[in-house]
Amino acid sequence: MTELLQQLINGLALGAIYALIALGYTMVYGVLRFINFAHSDIFMVGAFSGYYLARAVPQASVMAGVFVLLGSMAICALLGVIIEKLAYRPLRGRSTLTALITAIGVSLLLQNLGQRIFGANPKSFPTLFPQHYFQFDSGLVIASNQILVFVVTLVLLFALRHIVLNTRIGTAMRALSFNPTAASLVGVNNDRVISFTFALGSALAAAGGILYASNYPSIDPLMGTLPGLKAFVAAVLGGIGNIAGAAVGGLVLGLVETTVVALGGSTYRDAVAFAVLILILLLRPNGLLGKRQAEKV
Amino acid sequence: MLPRSQLALLGALAGIALVSFFSGSYDPYFLDVAVSCGINITLAVSLNLINGYTGQFSLGHAGFMGVGAYVAAMLTTAASATLLPLLGGQQWLLFAVALLAGGLGAALAGFIVGVPSLRLKGDYLAIVTLGFGEIIRVVLQNIDAVGGPRGLIGIPAYANLLWAFGLAAIAVYVVWTMVNSTYGRGFIAVADDEIAAEAMGINTTRYKITAFLVGAFFAGLAGGVYAHFKQYIAPQGFGFDRSIEIVVMVILGGMGNTTGVIAAAILLTVLGEWLRQFGDFRMILYSLLIIVLMILRPQGLFTWSLPRRKAS
């Protein structure tokens, strides 16, 4: 029972990080209908900005940790906006395949620039927040980092929900997602909304990067690829373009993955994520929370 | 009198045989790049059948290549002691059998991936094929009999210029004649508008699965040649990055444009080698190039007419 509970907690903590990254994929997909493959590398840049920002502040204090978290979110938001402006905006209105390949190009560029600038060797990520382990009599251990992941994810999720549902720019985002032409007809500045979406998604990726690096404190320029792919799986799992779906998909994926590891299949953990995806897509092609769309002829 | 396409194939094969007859006197580095070109042409042309002509979107081509490479390599290493005497001690025959087995193994994998493609399209299909590719990689990594993550070493060097380009010529011939036949117009119909094609009585299911089967078969053959040329294979070599490389060749060449795809395969292989002189900056330049080319020439480097816009 304790073992089960422990795995549940570990799985949810991992899943919460996937959920944060998945949100960025899903939001960009919602407004532009394309897979931003560079997202996983923005996640990596987020972790590295945290690594460098942490040098300026004392270690293991809550204030410093929050500063680093917000700082790297801001850096990545800016990076996301710049990437969108330079690489994706010229492609607006072209086929999604073109945008997809460009995104892959941007992803490669970030990885290789990262290897050039940060160095290819793994770096050990500093302790940002105070570490504490809560031991229970039954043997259950909850790390403060895991609680932190939950708290940050929940706060960001609710902030995002508020932005999307209750603000002008959020309304514009939903309008754009529904019908870009009609949105611009009623006065939505599509370029600005798309920039904002990229900023928001990239900031969430940065938060995911910091939290991931706090839990697995070895970072390198290629660290984004696998968590990024899995987060994308999570987004598809929940129904891409659907914010609640991304969160649910991330949690489900995290749980499945830790269950497989607990059952002794740790070398297969990367394959399992994809196996789950394929299964779900075959049974529910639009994801867990996705709506079935009628096909226009 | 043979049809013109068959004459072209025979001519190409004869030319390749002639050129590779003197391969002993060529610079080894040049030979290495040339063989890589041949393998990449096969991969790109076979992926073009799936992604270009049939309009599906597969991101798992390296996985098929990996299946072919491993099956073929196992037959020429572990199983060669029993197989070689059966085939009269002929090494080329063993290699041919191994290649064919690798191709069939990959085709089986292609069939398994092709089935979900019936229900999915676009981005969803892309991610499922990507997932299959990754699953193949992880499974290979976990089979100790084929070396696991260490890879498979000591594969005999059976492949050469003739095999690489002979295979490329056959792949080009098969794909070209297939899509330009009466039967093959069905592939293009599926790509243009699946619903309309179905309404016209085209069995879209069969066409999509055929595309995956044939594409994967040739990718498997290319993997076999690759394994017996490099003499070493590892699961990491058949991951997502490799798939992307092949997709980029197809897109830069122009989807559904065989000549362009061949040119792009050669161009990108040579470019990758040429950029080596820039050391650390090689991949940075490569990725910048992809972005710039996509912005300037999204229809592919070698497609001169703009595609017709679909009414939506």
Chai-1 contact restraints between the chains, C-beta under 6 A:
chainA,res_idxA,chainB,res_idxB,connection_type,confidence,min_distance_angstrom,max_distance_angstrom,comment,restraint_id
A,I35,B,D123,contact,1.0,0.0,6.0,A-B,restraint_1
A,A87,B,I291,contact,1.0,0.0,6.0,A-B,restraint_2
A,P90,B,I295,contact,1.0,0.0,6.0,A-B,restraint_3
A,R94,B,P298,contact,1.0,0.0,6.0,A-B,restraint_4
A,T98,B,M294,contact,1.0,0.0,6.0,A-B,restraint_5
A,T98,B,P298,contact,1.0,0.0,6.0,A-B,restraint_6
A,I101,B,I251,contact,1.0,0.0,6.0,A-B,restraint_7
A,I101,B,M294,contact,1.0,0.0,6.0,A-B,restraint_8
A,T102,B,I291,contact,1.0,0.0,6.0,A-B,restraint_9
A,T102,B,M294,contact,1.0,0.0,6.0,A-B,restraint_10
A,I104,B,I244,contact,1.0,0.0,6.0,A-B,restraint_11
A,G105,B,S287,contact,1.0,0.0,6.0,A-B,restraint_12
A,G105,B,I290,contact,1.0,0.0,6.0,A-B,restraint_13
A,G105,B,I291,contact,1.0,0.0,6.0,A-B,restraint_14
A,L108,B,S287,contact,1.0,0.0,6.0,A-B,restraint_15
A,L109,B,S287,contact,1.0,0.0,6.0,A-B,restraint_16
A,N112,B,M283,contact,1.0,0.0,6.0,A-B,restraint_17
A,N112,B,I284,contact,1.0,0.0,6.0,A-B,restraint_18
A,R116,B,D280,contact,1.0,0.0,6.0,A-B,restraint_19
A,V236,B,I127,contact,1.0,0.0,6.0,A-B,restraint_20
A,T267,B,N142,contact,1.0,0.0,6.0,A-B,restraint_21
A,D270,B,V138,contact,1.0,0.0,6.0,A-B,restraint_22
A,A271,B,I135,contact,1.0,0.0,6.0,A-B,restraint_23
A,A271,B,V138,contact,1.0,0.0,6.0,A-B,restraint_24
A,F274,B,G131,contact,1.0,0.0,6.0,A-B,restraint_25
A,F274,B,E134,contact,1.0,0.0,6.0,A-B,restraint_26
A,F274,B,I135,contact,1.0,0.0,6.0,A-B,restraint_27
A,L277,B,G131,contact,1.0,0.0,6.0,A-B,restraint_28
A,I278,B,V128,contact,1.0,0.0,6.0,A-B,restraint_29
A,I278,B,G131,contact,1.0,0.0,6.0,A-B,restraint_30
A,L281,B,V128,contact,1.0,0.0,6.0,A-B,restraint_31
A,L282,B,P116,contact,1.0,0.0,6.0,A-B,restraint_32
A,P285,B,R119,contact,1.0,0.0,6.0,A-B,restraint_33
A,P285,B,L120,contact,1.0,0.0,6.0,A-B,restraint_34
A,V297,B,I195,contact,1.0,0.0,6.0,A-B,restraint_35
